[in-house]
Structures are given as C-alpha cells and as structure tokens.
Amino acid sequence: MDPLSLVGLFIGLAAIVGGNLLEGGNLAFLVNGPALLIVLGGSLGAVLLQTPPAQFLRSLKMLPWIVIPPKIDLETLIRKAVRWSQLARKEGLLGLENEIDREPDTFVRKGLQLLVDGNETEIIRDALELEMNIRERRYHAAARTFEALGGYAPTLGILGAVLGLIQVMQNLTDPEKLGSGIAIAFVATIYGVGLANLVFLPIANKLKALLHHQSMAQELMLEGLLAIAEGENPHNVELKLRGFLV
C-alpha cells in the first residue's frame, strides 16, 4: 500500500480548508452542489468524448494503483534471473521449460518461451521490445486520461463562474438570489483549479511514475533473458542486472 497518496491528498485539502478558516471564511461557503456538478460533469463529459472506450476503461483499472500499486521488487527479479542462469548452465535452455508455467508475468513467460525455443538473441530482443513499447504506449495513454481531466477542470470552473455571473445579472433586482449566483461563480473556479492541481494532475503523474518503474522491471528481465541466451556466467548476469538498482 502507498500511504503517501492519501497523505498528500489530505495535506492539500487541509491546507486549503485551513487557510480559508484562518482568513475568517466559512466552510459552508465551499460546499456548492451545482458548481461541483458543472466542473466534474463537464470535465468527465469532455474526456468521454475524446477518449476511446478501451483507453477509458484501462484508466479506471489503473486508478487503484494510486493507493495499491503493483508490487515490483527489482531485487527479487534479479535473484530469479540469476537462478535461471544457473539452471540453464547446468541443464541447458530446455531446463527452463518447467519455469514457464510457474511464471505469473505474461511478459517474462513469453521471454522464457522464446528462450527455450532456441531463438537468436536479436529475435528475442525484437519480440520483447515490441511488446514493451506497445504496452507502454497503451498505459501512458490511459494515464493521460487524468491529464485531460486536469486540463478541462479549470476551464469548466471558469464556465461555471460565467454561468453564476449570468444568474447574478438576471437577478439584480432580487437580492435573495444574488448570493447563490455569486457562490456558484467563485466556488466553481475553486473546484476547477483545485481538482486539477490537487487530484487529476497528481494522479496522472503518479501513474506515469509507476509505469516507468514497471518498464524498468521489464528492461531488467529482458537483459537477464538475453544474457542467459548468450550463455553468460551467472555471476556476470547478477553484476549486470544490479546496475538497475543504482
């Protein structure tokens, strides 16, 4: 579990609410349903319009990573690659055949299968790098869905402000309706800027950082499998892969 995501969100919200209270503001003034509907609904609608369904669904599946990121231990991956290297030197590449079904990662399983089939290192590299690149593009596109939300939210906040001012202008003769219109005008802007900079953009950047870590793990396994294919000494394999820990 990654508690920093929740801690960061709490600190950001606490800073805004606390600053408002210290300035003598009323917390109730920050709660405005119509303004929230304009910003969230409008931003979501714009994103749904621009995003293919598969990409949007992938972004929703990635969202829990903010709190529960995929477990990736580079040290464990290095030990696994070294063990395979020792097994290959002892029993040959066919000795790795039983490891294929035990491997939960489809990317690594594919690499092992290519290795056991006796393919040249260039073929293995090309096949795995192609899969890495396609996967990276797909998941980065999904992460950019939250970037898009962060881009639209402030604009929709301004739109909410304009709608609120229109309501104000239409009710200048009725003081009782001026308050709600002014509230929508200013609170919508707060919601738009706040959601963009405290929620949507940080989520996008956090997902990109996690994807970078995943790509590094795949590069590690790729280099390990290629070293095994070339028959390198297990000790040299370990030394090479430990460069990913620097």
Accessible surface in RSA format (square Angstrom, percent):
REM  Atomic radii and reference values for relative SASA: ProtOr
REM  Chains: A
REM  Algorithm: Lee & Richards
REM  Probe-radius: 1.40
REM  Slices: 20
REM RES _ NUM      All-atoms   Total-Side   Main-Chain    Non-polar    All polar
REM                ABS   REL    ABS   REL    ABS   REL    ABS   REL    ABS   REL
RES MET A   1   158.28  82.0  95.02  62.9  63.26 150.6  58.62  49.8  99.65 132.0
RES ASP A   2    23.39  16.4  20.91  20.8   2.48   5.9   9.34  22.0  14.05  14.0
RES PRO A   3    77.18  56.3  77.12  70.3   0.06   0.2  77.12  63.7   0.06   0.4
RES LEU A   4   129.12  71.9 122.95  88.0   6.17  15.5 123.18  86.5   5.95  16.0
RES SER A   5    20.89  17.7   4.92   6.6  15.97  36.8  13.51  28.8   7.38  10.3
RES LEU A   6    86.96  48.4  82.07  58.7   4.89  12.3  83.24  58.5   3.72  10.0
RES VAL A   7    70.35  46.3  67.50  61.1   2.85   6.9  70.35  61.1   0.00   0.0
RES GLY A   8    39.73  49.0   0.00   N/A  39.73  49.0  30.81  84.6   8.92  20.0
RES LEU A   9    71.55  39.8  64.63  46.2   6.92  17.4  68.92  48.4   2.63   7.1
RES PHE A  10   143.87  72.0 140.63  87.1   3.23   8.4 143.63  87.1   0.24   0.7
RES ILE A  11   104.94  59.7 103.44  77.1   1.49   3.6 104.55  75.3   0.39   1.1
RES GLY A  12    12.47  15.4   0.00   N/A  12.47  15.4  11.69  32.1   0.78   1.8
RES LEU A  13    88.05  49.0  87.93  62.9   0.12   0.3  88.05  61.8   0.00   0.0
RES ALA A  14    46.52  42.8  31.44  48.5  15.07  34.3  39.70  55.9   6.82  18.1
RES ALA A  15    67.06  61.7  44.44  68.6  22.62  51.5  57.27  80.7   9.79  25.9
RES ILE A  16    72.99  41.5  63.69  47.4   9.30  22.4  70.21  50.6   2.77   7.5
RES VAL A  17    46.58  30.7  46.58  42.2   0.00   0.0  46.58  40.5   0.00   0.0
RES GLY A  18    26.75  33.0   0.00   N/A  26.75  33.0  26.33  72.2   0.42   0.9
RES GLY A  19    30.11  37.1   0.00   N/A  30.11  37.1  27.88  76.5   2.23   5.0
RES ASN A  20    34.84  24.0  29.04  28.1   5.80  14.0   9.68  23.3  25.15  24.3
RES LEU A  21    89.63  49.9  74.06  53.0  15.57  39.1  74.72  52.5  14.91  40.1
RES LEU A  22   162.79  90.7 128.67  92.0  34.12  85.8 132.11  92.8  30.67  82.5
RES GLU A  23   159.25  91.4 119.67  90.5  39.57  94.2  47.28  91.4 111.97  91.4
RES GLY A  24    68.83  84.9   0.00   N/A  68.83  84.9  35.50  97.4  33.33  74.6
RES GLY A  25    28.74  35.4   0.00   N/A  28.74  35.4  19.43  53.3   9.31  20.8
RES ASN A  26    73.84  50.9  69.04  66.7   4.80  11.6  15.27  36.7  58.57  56.6
RES LEU A  27    82.50  45.9  82.08  58.7   0.42   1.0  82.08  57.6   0.42   1.1
RES ALA A  28    65.47  60.2  49.90  77.0  15.57  35.4  55.44  78.1  10.03  26.6
RES PHE A  29   143.30  71.7 137.09  84.9   6.21  16.1 141.41  85.7   1.89   5.4
RES LEU A  30    30.62  17.1  28.04  20.1   2.58   6.5  28.04  19.7   2.58   7.0
RES VAL A  31   114.19  75.1  97.09  87.9  17.11  41.2  97.43  84.7  16.76  45.5
RES ASN A  32    22.52  15.5  17.28  16.7   5.24  12.6   4.40  10.6  18.12  17.5
RES GLY A  33    48.87  60.3   0.00   N/A  48.87  60.3  36.57 100.4  12.30  27.5
RES PRO A  34    73.64  53.7  68.66  62.6   4.98  18.1  73.13  60.4   0.51   3.2
RES ALA A  35     0.00   0.0   0.00   0.0   0.00   0.0   0.00   0.0   0.00   0.0
RES LEU A  36    71.23  39.7  71.23  51.0   0.00   0.0  71.23  50.0   0.00   0.0
RES LEU A  37   130.39  72.6 123.81  88.6   6.58  16.5 128.40  90.2   1.99   5.3
RES ILE A  38    37.40  21.3  30.08  22.4   7.32  17.6  36.74  26.5   0.66   1.8
RES VAL A  39     0.15   0.1   0.15   0.1   0.00   0.0   0.15   0.1   0.00   0.0
RES LEU A  40    72.86  40.6  70.65  50.5   2.21   5.5  71.01  49.9   1.85   5.0
RES GLY A  41    35.46  43.7   0.00   N/A  35.46  43.7  25.91  71.1   9.55  21.4
RES GLY A  42    26.80  33.1   0.00   N/A  26.80  33.1  19.87  54.5   6.93  15.5
RES SER A  43     0.29   0.2   0.29   0.4   0.00   0.0   0.29   0.6   0.00   0.0
RES LEU A  44    79.45  44.2  79.45  56.8   0.00   0.0  79.45  55.8   0.00   0.0
RES GLY A  45    37.22  45.9   0.00   N/A  37.22  45.9  30.42  83.5   6.80  15.2
RES ALA A  46    26.85  24.7  18.48  28.5   8.37  19.0  23.18  32.6   3.67   9.7
RES VAL A  47     0.00   0.0   0.00   0.0   0.00   0.0   0.00   0.0   0.00   0.0
RES LEU A  48    90.34  50.3  74.77  53.5  15.57  39.1  75.05  52.7  15.29  41.2
RES LEU A  49   161.99  90.2 132.02  94.5  29.96  75.3 138.49  97.3  23.49  63.2
RES GLN A  50    96.49  54.0  62.52  45.7  33.98  80.9  33.42  71.1  63.07  47.8
RES THR A  51    11.38   8.1   0.33   0.3  11.05  26.3   1.80   2.4   9.58  14.5
RES PRO A  52    75.27  54.9  68.03  62.0   7.24  26.3  74.53  61.5   0.74   4.6
RES PRO A  53   107.45  78.3 100.80  91.9   6.64  24.2 107.43  88.7   0.02   0.1
RES ALA A  54    62.98  57.9  53.55  82.6   9.43  21.5  58.81  82.8   4.17  11.0
RES GLN A  55    37.59  21.0  36.95  27.0   0.65   1.5   5.48  11.7  32.12  24.4
RES PHE A  56    34.03  17.0  34.03  21.1   0.00   0.0  34.03  20.6   0.00   0.0
RES LEU A  57   101.31  56.4 100.69  72.0   0.62   1.6 100.69  70.7   0.62   1.7
RES ARG A  58    57.05  24.0  54.97  28.0   2.09   5.0   9.60  13.1  47.45  28.8
RES SER A  59     0.70   0.6   0.70   0.9   0.00   0.0   0.00   0.0   0.70   1.0
RES LEU A  60    84.54  47.1  75.32  53.9   9.22  23.2  75.62  53.1   8.92  24.0
RES LYS A  61   159.93  78.0 142.50  87.4  17.43  41.5  92.74  83.5  67.20  71.6
RES MET A  62     1.69   0.9   1.63   1.1   0.07   0.2   1.69   1.4   0.00   0.0
RES LEU A  63    66.37  37.0  64.39  46.1   1.97   5.0  64.39  45.2   1.97   5.3
RES PRO A  64    75.45  55.0  65.89  60.1   9.56  34.7  75.26  62.1   0.20   1.2
RES TRP A  65    40.76  16.4  40.35  19.5   0.41   1.0  23.47  12.5  17.30  28.1
RES ILE A  66    19.72  11.2  19.72  14.7   0.00   0.0  19.72  14.2   0.00   0.0
RES VAL A  67    40.18  26.4  40.18  36.4   0.00   0.0  40.18  34.9   0.00   0.0
RES ILE A  68   116.92  66.5 110.73  82.5   6.20  14.9 110.73  79.7   6.20  16.8
RES PRO A  69    35.69  26.0  25.51  23.3  10.18  37.0  25.51  21.1  10.18  63.3
RES PRO A  70    43.64  31.8  21.54  19.6  22.10  80.3  33.69  27.8   9.96  61.9
RES LYS A  71   200.94  98.0 163.29 100.2  37.64  89.6 111.96 100.8  88.98  94.8
RES ILE A  72    44.24  25.2  20.24  15.1  24.00  57.8  23.59  17.0  20.65  56.0
RES ASP A  73    69.20  48.5  60.33  60.1   8.87  21.0  20.99  49.4  48.22  48.1
RES LEU A  74    18.59  10.4  15.15  10.8   3.45   8.7  15.15  10.6   3.45   9.3
RES GLU A  75    51.74  29.7  50.78  38.4   0.96   2.3  30.77  59.5  20.97  17.1
RES THR A  76    54.89  39.0  54.42  55.2   0.47   1.1  46.59  62.6   8.30  12.5
RES LEU A  77    29.65  16.5  29.65  21.2   0.00   0.0  29.65  20.8   0.00   0.0
RES ILE A  78     0.73   0.4   0.73   0.5   0.00   0.0   0.73   0.5   0.00   0.0
RES ARG A  79   134.46  56.5 127.02  64.8   7.44  17.7  63.83  87.2  70.63  42.8
RES LYS A  80    45.43  22.2  41.12  25.2   4.30  10.2  24.87  22.4  20.56  21.9
RES ALA A  81     0.61   0.6   0.61   0.9   0.00   0.0   0.61   0.9   0.00   0.0
RES VAL A  82    17.32  11.4  17.32  15.7   0.00   0.0  17.32  15.1   0.00   0.0
RES ARG A  83   114.54  48.1 112.55  57.4   1.99   4.7  61.89  84.6  52.66  31.9
RES TRP A  84     2.73   1.1   2.73   1.3   0.00   0.0   2.73   1.5   0.00   0.0
RES SER A  85     1.65   1.4   1.16   1.6   0.48   1.1   0.29   0.6   1.36   1.9
RES GLN A  86    97.82  54.7  91.75  67.1   6.07  14.5  28.04  59.7  69.78  52.9
RES LEU A  87    37.55  20.9  34.30  24.5   3.25   8.2  36.87  25.9   0.69   1.8
RES ALA A  88    12.99  11.9   5.95   9.2   7.04  16.0   6.24   8.8   6.75  17.9
RES ARG A  89   137.78  57.8 100.40  51.2  37.38  89.0  31.49  43.0 106.29  64.4
RES LYS A  90   172.28  84.0 135.74  83.3  36.54  87.0  87.47  78.7  84.81  90.3
RES GLU A  91   102.34  58.8  70.56  53.4  31.78  75.7  32.25  62.4  70.09  57.2
RES GLY A  92    33.02  40.7   0.00   N/A  33.02  40.7  30.21  82.9   2.81   6.3
RES LEU A  93    56.10  31.2  50.79  36.3   5.31  13.3  50.79  35.7   5.31  14.3
RES LEU A  94   125.80  70.1 116.48  83.3   9.32  23.4 116.73  82.0   9.07  24.4
RES GLY A  95    14.38  17.7   0.00   N/A  14.38  17.7   9.38  25.7   5.00  11.2
RES LEU A  96     0.00   0.0   0.00   0.0   0.00   0.0   0.00   0.0   0.00   0.0
RES GLU A  97    96.48  55.4  92.80  70.2   3.68   8.8  21.47  41.5  75.01  61.2
RES ASN A  98   104.58  72.1  97.32  94.0   7.26  17.5  14.28  34.4  90.30  87.3
RES GLU A  99    11.84   6.8  11.05   8.4   0.78   1.9   0.09   0.2  11.75   9.6
RES ILE A 100    14.77   8.4  14.77  11.0   0.00   0.0  14.77  10.6   0.00   0.0
RES ASP A 101   132.39  92.7 102.04 101.6  30.34  71.7  32.52  76.5  99.87  99.6
RES ARG A 102   165.52  69.5 135.82  69.2  29.69  70.7  60.55  82.8 104.96  63.6
RES GLU A 103     9.53   5.5   6.48   4.9   3.05   7.3   2.47   4.8   7.06   5.8
RES PRO A 104   111.20  81.0  83.23  75.9  27.97 101.7  93.33  77.1  17.87 111.1
RES ASP A 105    60.73  42.5  52.36  52.1   8.37  19.8  20.80  48.9  39.93  39.8
RES THR A 106    89.39  63.6  83.50  84.7   5.89  14.0  58.40  78.4  30.99  46.8
RES PHE A 107     3.30   1.6   3.30   2.0   0.00   0.0   3.30   2.0   0.00   0.0
RES VAL A 108     4.31   2.8   4.31   3.9   0.00   0.0   4.31   3.7   0.00   0.0
RES ARG A 109    75.79  31.8  75.63  38.6   0.16   0.4  18.29  25.0  57.50  34.8
RES LYS A 110    85.51  41.7  78.81  48.4   6.70  16.0  53.31  48.0  32.20  34.3
RES GLY A 111     0.00   0.0   0.00   N/A   0.00   0.0   0.00   0.0   0.00   0.0
RES LEU A 112     0.00   0.0   0.00   0.0   0.00   0.0   0.00   0.0   0.00   0.0
RES GLN A 113    76.03  42.5  76.03  55.6   0.00   0.0  35.60  75.8  40.43  30.7
RES LEU A 114    31.12  17.3  31.12  22.3   0.00   0.0  31.12  21.9   0.00   0.0
RES LEU A 115     0.69   0.4   0.41   0.3   0.28   0.7   0.41   0.3   0.28   0.8
RES VAL A 116    13.31   8.8   4.87   4.4   8.44  20.3   4.87   4.2   8.44  22.9
RES ASP A 117    92.16  64.6  55.90  55.6  36.26  85.7  22.54  53.1  69.61  69.4
RES GLY A 118    51.78  63.9   0.00   N/A  51.78  63.9  23.53  64.6  28.25  63.3
RES ASN A 119    45.72  31.5  31.49  30.4  14.23  34.3   4.91  11.8  40.81  39.4
RES GLU A 120   124.15  71.3 120.58  91.2   3.57   8.5  44.24  85.6  79.90  65.2
RES THR A 121    33.90  24.1  33.16  33.6   0.74   1.8  14.28  19.2  19.62  29.7
RES GLU A 122   107.77  61.9 107.69  81.5   0.08   0.2  54.75 105.9  53.02  43.3
RES ILE A 123    90.15  51.3  87.65  65.3   2.49   6.0  89.58  64.5   0.57   1.5
RES ILE A 124     0.00   0.0   0.00   0.0   0.00   0.0   0.00   0.0   0.00   0.0
RES ARG A 125    71.24  29.9  71.24  36.3   0.00   0.0  18.79  25.7  52.45  31.8
RES ASP A 126    88.10  61.7  80.56  80.2   7.54  17.8  30.07  70.8  58.04  57.9
RES ALA A 127    24.56  22.6  16.97  26.2   7.59  17.3  23.84  33.6   0.72   1.9
RES LEU A 128     0.00   0.0   0.00   0.0   0.00   0.0   0.00   0.0   0.00   0.0
RES GLU A 129    62.24  35.7  62.01  46.9   0.23   0.6  15.12  29.2  47.12  38.5
RES LEU A 130   107.48  59.9 104.51  74.8   2.96   7.5 106.73  75.0   0.75   2.0
RES GLU A 131    48.20  27.7  44.32  33.5   3.88   9.2  25.34  49.0  22.86  18.7
RES MET A 132    17.80   9.2  16.42  10.9   1.38   3.3  16.64  14.1   1.16   1.5
RES ASN A 133    71.38  49.2  69.73  67.4   1.65   4.0   7.65  18.4  63.73  61.6
RES ILE A 134    60.60  34.5  60.23  44.9   0.36   0.9  60.42  43.5   0.18   0.5
RES ARG A 135    51.99  21.8  49.56  25.3   2.44   5.8  23.57  32.2  28.43  17.2
RES GLU A 136    65.77  37.8  65.12  49.3   0.65   1.6  12.10  23.4  53.68  43.8
RES ARG A 137   151.62  63.7 145.71  74.3   5.91  14.1  74.11 101.3  77.51  47.0
RES ARG A 138   134.55  56.5 129.68  66.1   4.87  11.6  26.79  36.6 107.76  65.3
RES TYR A 139    55.57  25.9  55.57  31.6   0.00   0.0  12.00   9.0  43.57  53.7
RES HIS A 140    38.23  20.9  38.23  26.6   0.00   0.0  28.58  29.5   9.64  11.2
RES ALA A 141    19.04  17.5  18.79  29.0   0.25   0.6  19.04  26.8   0.00   0.0
RES ALA A 142     0.00   0.0   0.00   0.0   0.00   0.0   0.00   0.0   0.00   0.0
RES ALA A 143     0.00   0.0   0.00   0.0   0.00   0.0   0.00   0.0   0.00   0.0
RES ARG A 144   115.22  48.4 111.27  56.7   3.94   9.4  37.98  51.9  77.23  46.8
RES THR A 145     2.41   1.7   1.23   1.2   1.19   2.8   2.41   3.2   0.00   0.0
RES PHE A 146    11.99   6.0  11.99   7.4   0.00   0.0  11.99   7.3   0.00   0.0
RES GLU A 147    54.38  31.2  48.68  36.8   5.71  13.6  15.93  30.8  38.45  31.4
RES ALA A 148    17.27  15.9   5.76   8.9  11.51  26.2  16.59  23.4   0.68   1.8
RES LEU A 149    17.78   9.9  17.78  12.7   0.00   0.0  17.78  12.5   0.00   0.0
RES GLY A 150     3.55   4.4   0.00   N/A   3.55   4.4   0.06   0.2   3.49   7.8
RES GLY A 151    46.96  57.9   0.00   N/A  46.96  57.9  35.26  96.8  11.70  26.2
RES TYR A 152    73.72  34.4  73.72  41.9   0.00   0.0  47.40  35.6  26.32  32.5
RES ALA A 153     0.00   0.0   0.00   0.0   0.00   0.0   0.00   0.0   0.00   0.0
RES PRO A 154    36.66  26.7  35.70  32.5   0.96   3.5  35.74  29.5   0.92   5.7
RES THR A 155    83.02  59.0  81.52  82.6   1.50   3.6  56.41  75.8  26.61  40.2
RES LEU A 156    25.02  13.9  24.83  17.8   0.20   0.5  25.02  17.6   0.00   0.0
RES GLY A 157     0.00   0.0   0.00   N/A   0.00   0.0   0.00   0.0   0.00   0.0
RES ILE A 158   105.85  60.2 105.65  78.7   0.21   0.5 105.85  76.2   0.00   0.0
RES LEU A 159    85.34  47.5  82.92  59.3   2.42   6.1  85.34  59.9   0.00   0.0
RES GLY A 160     0.00   0.0   0.00   N/A   0.00   0.0   0.00   0.0   0.00   0.0
RES ALA A 161    16.03  14.7  16.03  24.7   0.00   0.0  16.03  22.6   0.00   0.0
RES VAL A 162    69.56  45.8  69.35  62.8   0.20   0.5  69.56  60.4   0.00   0.0
RES LEU A 163    81.39  45.3  75.18  53.8   6.21  15.6  75.61  53.1   5.78  15.6
RES GLY A 164     0.64   0.8   0.00   N/A   0.64   0.8   0.64   1.7   0.00   0.0
RES LEU A 165    88.63  49.4  88.60  63.4   0.03   0.1  88.60  62.2   0.03   0.1
RES ILE A 166    83.55  47.5  81.70  60.9   1.85   4.5  83.45  60.1   0.10   0.3
RES GLN A 167    56.57  31.6  55.21  40.3   1.36   3.2  19.55  41.6  37.01  28.1
RES VAL A 168    16.08  10.6  16.08  14.6   0.00   0.0  16.08  14.0   0.00   0.0
RES MET A 169   127.02  65.8 112.57  74.5  14.45  34.4  89.01  75.7  38.01  50.4
RES GLN A 170   139.41  78.0 104.44  76.3  34.96  83.2  37.88  80.6 101.52  77.0
RES ASN A 171    25.13  17.3  24.02  23.2   1.11   2.7   1.11   2.7  24.02  23.2
RES LEU A 172   102.08  56.8  81.82  58.5  20.26  50.9  81.86  57.5  20.22  54.4
RES THR A 173   135.77  96.6 104.15 105.6  31.62  75.4  85.43 114.8  50.34  76.1
RES ASP A 174    47.09  33.0  45.51  45.3   1.58   3.7  18.00  42.4  29.09  29.0
RES PRO A 175   100.17  73.0  88.44  80.6  11.73  42.6  88.44  73.0  11.73  72.9
RES GLU A 176   161.98  93.0 129.03  97.6  32.95  78.5  53.35 103.2 108.63  88.7
RES LYS A 177   106.13  51.8 104.52  64.1   1.61   3.8  53.87  48.5  52.26  55.7
RES LEU A 178    41.51  23.1  41.51  29.7   0.00   0.0  41.51  29.1   0.00   0.0
RES GLY A 179    45.96  56.7   0.00   N/A  45.96  56.7  39.17 107.5   6.79  15.2
RES SER A 180    57.17  48.3  46.37  61.9  10.80  24.9  47.30 100.7   9.86  13.8
RES GLY A 181     0.00   0.0   0.00   N/A   0.00   0.0   0.00   0.0   0.00   0.0
RES ILE A 182    74.74  42.5  74.74  55.7   0.00   0.0  74.74  53.8   0.00   0.0
RES ALA A 183    33.85  31.1  25.82  39.8   8.03  18.3  33.39  47.0   0.47   1.2
RES ILE A 184    20.35  11.6  20.35  15.2   0.00   0.0  20.35  14.7   0.00   0.0
RES ALA A 185     3.44   3.2   2.31   3.6   1.13   2.6   2.42   3.4   1.02   2.7
RES PHE A 186   131.06  65.6 129.67  80.3   1.39   3.6 129.98  78.8   1.07   3.1
RES VAL A 187     8.05   5.3   8.05   7.3   0.00   0.0   8.05   7.0   0.00   0.0
RES ALA A 188     0.00   0.0   0.00   0.0   0.00   0.0   0.00   0.0   0.00   0.0
RES THR A 189    48.16  34.3  47.95  48.6   0.21   0.5  42.44  57.0   5.72   8.7
RES ILE A 190    75.24  42.8  69.40  51.7   5.84  14.1  74.22  53.4   1.01   2.7
RES TYR A 191    38.94  18.2  36.74  20.9   2.20   5.7  30.06  22.6   8.87  10.9
RES GLY A 192     0.01   0.0   0.00   N/A   0.01   0.0   0.01   0.0   0.00   0.0
RES VAL A 193    71.39  47.0  71.34  64.6   0.05   0.1  71.34  62.0   0.05   0.1
RES GLY A 194    16.17  19.9   0.00   N/A  16.17  19.9  15.48  42.5   0.69   1.5
RES LEU A 195    36.83  20.5  35.52  25.4   1.31   3.3  35.52  24.9   1.31   3.5
RES ALA A 196     0.85   0.8   0.85   1.3   0.00   0.0   0.85   1.2   0.00   0.0
RES ASN A 197    82.84  57.1  67.74  65.5  15.10  36.4  24.87  59.9  57.97  56.0
RES LEU A 198    52.52  29.2  42.62  30.5   9.90  24.9  43.36  30.4   9.16  24.7
RES VAL A 199    35.05  23.1  33.02  29.9   2.04   4.9  35.05  30.5   0.00   0.0
RES PHE A 200    19.31   9.7  19.31  12.0   0.00   0.0  19.31  11.7   0.00   0.0
RES LEU A 201    60.58  33.7  60.50  43.3   0.07   0.2  60.53  42.5   0.04   0.1
RES PRO A 202    55.64  40.5  46.62  42.5   9.02  32.8  52.09  43.0   3.55  22.1
RES ILE A 203    26.73  15.2  25.25  18.8   1.48   3.6  26.46  19.1   0.27   0.7
RES ALA A 204     0.00   0.0   0.00   0.0   0.00   0.0   0.00   0.0   0.00   0.0
RES ASN A 205    87.55  60.4  81.08  78.4   6.47  15.6  25.80  62.1  61.75  59.7
RES LYS A 206    57.64  28.1  53.79  33.0   3.85   9.2  48.36  43.5   9.27   9.9
RES LEU A 207     0.00   0.0   0.00   0.0   0.00   0.0   0.00   0.0   0.00   0.0
RES LYS A 208    56.71  27.7  54.59  33.5   2.12   5.0  29.43  26.5  27.29  29.1
RES ALA A 209    59.30  54.5  45.07  69.6  14.23  32.4  53.15  74.8   6.15  16.3
RES LEU A 210    28.78  16.0  28.01  20.0   0.77   1.9  28.10  19.7   0.68   1.8
RES LEU A 211     1.32   0.7   1.29   0.9   0.03   0.1   1.29   0.9   0.03   0.1
RES HIS A 212   113.46  62.0 111.41  77.4   2.05   5.3  78.43  80.8  35.03  40.8
RES HIS A 213    66.47  36.3  66.09  45.9   0.38   1.0  46.72  48.2  19.75  23.0
RES GLN A 214    18.09  10.1  17.26  12.6   0.83   2.0   5.95  12.7  12.14   9.2
RES SER A 215    11.92  10.1  11.92  15.9   0.00   0.0   8.60  18.3   3.32   4.6
RES MET A 216    55.36  28.7  53.31  35.3   2.05   4.9  48.45  41.2   6.91   9.2
RES ALA A 217     8.44   7.8   8.22  12.7   0.22   0.5   8.44  11.9   0.00   0.0
RES GLN A 218    21.40  12.0  20.64  15.1   0.76   1.8   9.25  19.7  12.16   9.2
RES GLU A 219    77.73  44.6  77.62  58.7   0.11   0.3  15.24  29.5  62.49  51.0
RES LEU A 220     0.00   0.0   0.00   0.0   0.00   0.0   0.00   0.0   0.00   0.0
RES MET A 221     3.00   1.6   3.00   2.0   0.00   0.0   3.00   2.5   0.00   0.0
RES LEU A 222     5.18   2.9   5.18   3.7   0.00   0.0   5.18   3.6   0.00   0.0
RES GLU A 223    47.19  27.1  46.91  35.5   0.28   0.7  12.86  24.9  34.33  28.0
RES GLY A 224     0.01   0.0   0.00   N/A   0.01   0.0   0.01   0.0   0.00   0.0
RES LEU A 225     1.03   0.6   0.33   0.2   0.70   1.8   0.33   0.2   0.70   1.9
RES LEU A 226     5.94   3.3   5.94   4.2   0.00   0.0   5.94   4.2   0.00   0.0
RES ALA A 227     0.84   0.8   0.00   0.0   0.84   1.9   0.38   0.5   0.46   1.2
RES ILE A 228     6.37   3.6   0.67   0.5   5.70  13.7   2.11   1.5   4.26  11.6
RES ALA A 229    28.92  26.6   3.17   4.9  25.75  58.6   3.17   4.5  25.75  68.2
RES GLU A 230   107.01  61.4  70.79  53.6  36.22  86.2  31.84  61.6  75.17  61.4
RES GLY A 231    45.59  56.2   0.00   N/A  45.59  56.2  28.83  79.1  16.76  37.5
RES GLU A 232    43.31  24.9  35.80  27.1   7.51  17.9  26.59  51.4  16.72  13.6
RES ASN A 233    62.40  43.0  58.91  56.9   3.49   8.4  11.88  28.6  50.52  48.8
RES PRO A 234    17.50  12.8  17.50  16.0   0.00   0.0  17.50  14.4   0.00   0.0
RES HIS A 235   112.70  61.6 107.42  74.7   5.28  13.5  78.13  80.5  34.57  40.2
RES ASN A 236    75.42  52.0  72.21  69.8   3.20   7.7  12.75  30.7  62.67  60.6
RES VAL A 237     0.00   0.0   0.00   0.0   0.00   0.0   0.00   0.0   0.00   0.0
RES GLU A 238    52.68  30.2  52.68  39.9   0.00   0.0   6.28  12.2  46.39  37.9
RES LEU A 239   106.57  59.3  92.11  65.9  14.46  36.3  92.41  64.9  14.16  38.1
RES LYS A 240    90.90  44.3  71.50  43.9  19.40  46.2  62.31  56.1  28.60  30.5
RES LEU A 241     0.03   0.0   0.03   0.0   0.00   0.0   0.03   0.0   0.00   0.0
RES ARG A 242    82.33  34.6  77.38  39.4   4.96  11.8  39.86  54.5  42.47  25.7
RES GLY A 243    45.32  55.9   0.00   N/A  45.32  55.9  29.30  80.4  16.03  35.9
RES PHE A 244    47.88  24.0  34.84  21.6  13.04  33.9  40.89  24.8   7.00  20.0
RES LEU A 245    73.33  40.8  40.91  29.3  32.42  81.5  44.81  31.5  28.52  76.7
RES VAL A 246   167.22 110.0 105.54  95.5  61.68 148.6 132.66 115.3  34.57  93.8
END  Absolute sums over single chains surface
CHAIN  1 A    13798.3      11633.7       2164.6       9194.4       4603.9
END  Absolute sums over all chains
TOTAL         13798.3      11633.7       2164.6       9194.4       4603.9
